[in-house]
């Protein structure tokens, strides 16, 4: 995931701002793993293999 996406991403539940918690970054400076956190509704969205999973929590659980 490119860090520039943070300018346009919003929480899919409440449309609040998301905070980036980065765990791993590649040599190009792109985010490989981590999470996005919304303080407004206290939801966390995982980033895996460079792809943020912005499905609402109830849909994310059923897709596993």
C-alpha positions in Angstrom: 0.0 0.0 0.0 1.3 3.4 -0.8 1.5 5.9 2.0 -0.2 8.5 -0.2 -3.4 6.6 0.1 -3.8 7.8 3.6 -4.9 11.2 2.2 -8.0 9.6 0.6 -8.8 6.6 2.8 -11.6 6.9 5.4 -13.2 4.5 7.8 -15.9 2.6 5.9 -18.1 2.4 9.0 -18.2 6.0 10.2 -16.1 7.9 7.6 -13.7 9.0 10.3 -9.9 9.5 9.7 -7.7 6.5 9.8 -4.3 6.2 11.6 -1.6 4.1 10.1 0.2 1.5 12.3 3.0 0.2 10.1 4.7 -3.2 10.8 6.7 -3.8 7.6 7.8 -1.6 4.8 9.5 -2.7 1.5 12.5 -1.2 -0.2 10.3 1.1 -2.2 8.8 2.6 1.0 5.4 0.9 0.5 3.6 -0.6 3.4 3.6 -4.4 3.3 1.8 -5.1 6.7 0.2 -3.3 9.5 -3.2 -1.8 10.3 -5.4 1.2 9.9 -7.2 2.4 13.1 -10.3 4.6 13.4 -10.4 6.4 16.8 -13.9 7.6 16.1 -15.6 4.1 16.1 -12.6 2.1 17.6 -12.3 -0.2 14.5 -9.0 -1.7 13.2 -8.5 -2.7 9.6 -5.6 -5.0 8.7 -3.0 -4.5 6.0 -1.6 -7.8 4.6 0.7 -8.2 1.6 0.3 -4.5 0.8 -3.5 -4.6 0.6 -5.7 -2.9 3.2 -8.9 -4.8 4.1 -11.5 -2.1 4.5 -14.5 -4.4 4.8 -16.7 -3.6 7.8 -16.0 -5.9 10.7 -19.1 -8.0 10.3 -18.3 -8.7 6.6 -14.6 -9.3 7.3 -15.4 -12.1 9.8 -17.7 -13.9 7.3 -15.2 -13.8 4.5 -12.5 -15.8 6.4 
